[in-house]
Amino acid sequence: MLNKKIAAMLNDQVNKELYSAYLYLDFANYYADEGLNGFAHWYEVQAQEERDHALMIRRYLLNNGEKVEFLAVAKPDKTFSSHIAPLEAGLEHEKYVTSLITAIYAEAFAQKDFRTMQFLDWFIKEQGEEETTADDMVKNMTLFGTDAKGLHALDRELAARVYAPSATAPAK
């Protein structure tokens, strides 16, 4: 049985991950409206990954005898005036999610909940990768995105992303 505080934090994280998916679909809408279908596709795949994260945490809670409560998903409230703005917002959002996962991990450590810590190890690693990728996207847009040919090349590169559930994700 999970500690009630940890269970509540994990349940909250399920909802935060669903918001992340919603946010990234909003980014995809922005890029689709701008005619940058590769960027739109990249964020559509990112939304799928975030949904998967929510489902993994949900399954962990259920497997530990906890009920999962879905809350209303907030409407993303950002508007963008440049192609780099969603990328910068994405980097900031990933840093925020990292802070949430870290807080849950810290509480699990404080409670000596080694099983939850082990479950969260994958998410800690994943967030490191997410932040690096988001930072790289901002850097690439800064370097190449102001040139039409560079922006086109970035868009084509991002269009090639293929959704693949992680083989190393924690067991459901």
C-alpha positions as CSV (number, residue, x, y, z in Angstrom):
1,M,0.0,0.0,0.0
2,L,1.3,3.4,-1.0
3,N,1.8,6.2,1.5
4,K,-1.2,8.5,1.1
5,K,0.9,11.6,0.3
6,I,2.8,9.8,-2.4
7,A,-0.4,8.4,-3.8
8,A,-1.9,11.9,-4.0
9,M,1.3,13.3,-5.6
10,L,1.3,10.5,-8.2
11,N,-2.4,11.0,-8.9
12,D,-1.7,14.7,-9.4
13,Q,1.1,13.8,-11.8
14,V,-1.3,11.7,-13.9
15,N,-3.3,14.9,-14.4
16,K,-0.2,17.0,-15.0
17,E,0.9,14.5,-17.7
18,L,-2.5,14.7,-19.4
19,Y,-2.2,18.5,-19.3
20,S,1.2,18.2,-20.9
21,A,-0.4,16.2,-23.8
22,Y,-3.1,18.9,-24.2
23,L,-0.4,21.6,-24.1
24,Y,1.6,19.9,-26.8
25,L,-1.4,19.4,-29.0
26,D,-2.0,23.2,-28.7
27,F,1.6,23.7,-29.8
28,A,0.9,21.4,-32.7
29,N,-2.2,23.5,-33.6
30,Y,0.0,26.6,-33.7
31,Y,2.5,25.1,-36.0
32,A,-0.1,23.6,-38.3
33,D,-1.7,27.0,-38.6
34,E,1.7,28.4,-39.5
35,G,2.2,25.7,-42.2
36,L,5.0,24.0,-40.3
37,N,3.6,20.5,-40.4
38,G,6.8,18.9,-39.3
39,F,6.8,20.9,-36.1
40,A,3.1,20.1,-35.7
41,H,3.8,16.4,-36.2
42,W,6.7,16.4,-33.7
43,Y,4.4,17.9,-31.0
44,E,1.6,15.4,-31.9
45,V,4.1,12.6,-31.1
46,Q,5.2,14.4,-28.0
47,A,1.6,14.5,-26.8
48,Q,1.3,10.8,-27.3
49,E,4.3,10.3,-25.1
50,E,2.9,12.5,-22.4
51,R,-0.4,10.5,-22.5
52,D,1.7,7.3,-22.2
53,H,3.4,8.8,-19.1
54,A,0.0,9.5,-17.5
55,L,-1.1,5.9,-18.3
56,M,2.0,4.4,-16.8
57,I,1.6,6.3,-13.5
58,R,-2.2,5.5,-13.5
59,R,-1.3,1.8,-13.9
60,Y,1.2,2.0,-11.0
61,L,-1.4,3.6,-8.8
62,L,-4.0,0.9,-9.7
63,N,-1.5,-1.9,-9.2
64,N,-0.9,-0.5,-5.7
65,G,-4.5,-0.5,-4.8
66,E,-5.1,3.2,-5.2
67,K,-8.0,4.9,-6.9
68,V,-7.2,7.4,-9.7
69,E,-9.1,10.6,-9.9
70,F,-9.1,12.5,-13.2
71,L,-9.5,16.2,-12.9
72,A,-10.5,18.7,-15.5
73,V,-7.7,19.5,-18.0
74,A,-7.0,23.2,-18.0
75,K,-7.1,25.0,-21.4
76,P,-3.6,26.0,-22.5
77,D,-3.4,29.8,-22.2
78,K,-0.4,30.7,-24.2
79,T,-0.4,32.7,-27.5
80,F,2.6,32.8,-29.7
81,S,4.0,35.5,-31.9
82,S,7.0,33.7,-33.2
83,H,8.1,30.2,-34.3
84,I,10.5,29.9,-31.4
85,A,8.0,30.8,-28.7
86,P,6.3,27.4,-28.4
87,L,9.8,25.7,-28.3
88,E,10.8,28.0,-25.4
89,A,7.5,27.3,-23.6
90,G,8.1,23.6,-24.2
91,L,11.6,23.8,-22.5
92,E,10.1,25.7,-19.5
93,H,7.3,23.2,-19.3
94,E,9.7,20.2,-19.3
95,K,11.7,21.9,-16.5
96,Y,8.5,22.3,-14.5
97,V,7.6,18.6,-15.0
98,T,11.1,17.6,-13.9
99,S,10.6,19.6,-10.7
100,L,7.3,17.7,-10.1
101,I,8.8,14.3,-10.7
102,T,11.8,15.2,-8.4
103,A,9.4,16.3,-5.6
104,I,7.6,12.9,-5.8
105,Y,10.9,11.1,-5.8
106,A,12.1,13.2,-2.8
107,E,8.9,12.3,-0.8
108,A,9.4,8.6,-1.7
109,F,12.9,8.8,-0.5
110,A,11.8,10.5,2.8
111,Q,9.2,7.7,3.2
112,K,11.7,5.0,2.3
113,D,9.3,3.9,-0.5
114,F,12.0,2.2,-2.5
115,R,9.5,0.6,-4.9
116,T,8.1,4.0,-5.9
117,M,11.7,5.4,-6.2
118,Q,12.5,2.5,-8.5
119,F,9.4,3.2,-10.6
120,L,10.3,6.9,-10.8
121,D,13.9,6.2,-11.9
122,W,12.7,5.8,-15.5
123,F,10.9,9.1,-15.3
124,I,13.9,10.9,-13.9
125,K,16.0,9.7,-16.8
126,E,13.2,10.5,-19.3
127,Q,13.0,14.1,-18.0
128,G,16.7,14.6,-18.5
129,E,16.2,13.5,-22.1
130,E,13.1,15.7,-22.5
131,E,14.9,18.8,-21.3
132,T,17.9,18.1,-23.5
133,T,15.7,17.6,-26.6
134,A,13.7,20.8,-25.8
135,D,16.9,22.8,-25.3
136,D,18.3,21.4,-28.6
137,M,15.1,22.5,-30.4
138,V,15.4,26.0,-29.1
139,K,19.1,26.1,-30.1
140,N,18.4,24.8,-33.6
141,M,15.6,27.3,-34.1
142,T,17.9,30.1,-32.9
143,L,20.6,29.0,-35.3
144,F,18.7,28.0,-38.3
145,G,15.0,29.0,-37.9
146,T,15.3,32.6,-39.1
147,D,16.5,31.5,-42.5
148,A,13.7,30.1,-44.8
149,K,15.8,27.2,-46.0
150,G,17.0,26.4,-42.5
151,L,13.4,26.5,-41.2
152,H,12.3,24.2,-44.0
153,A,15.1,21.8,-43.2
154,L,14.2,21.8,-39.5
155,D,10.5,21.2,-40.4
156,R,11.4,18.3,-42.6
157,E,13.6,16.8,-39.9
158,L,10.9,17.0,-37.3
159,A,8.4,15.5,-39.7
160,A,10.4,12.3,-39.7
161,R,9.8,11.6,-36.0
162,V,8.1,8.3,-35.4
163,Y,6.1,7.4,-32.3
164,A,7.5,4.5,-30.5
165,P,6.6,3.5,-26.9
166,S,9.7,3.1,-24.9
167,A,10.8,-0.4,-24.4
168,T,12.5,0.6,-21.2
169,A,9.5,2.2,-19.6
170,P,8.4,0.8,-16.2
171,A,6.2,-2.2,-16.3
172,K,2.6,-1.5,-16.4
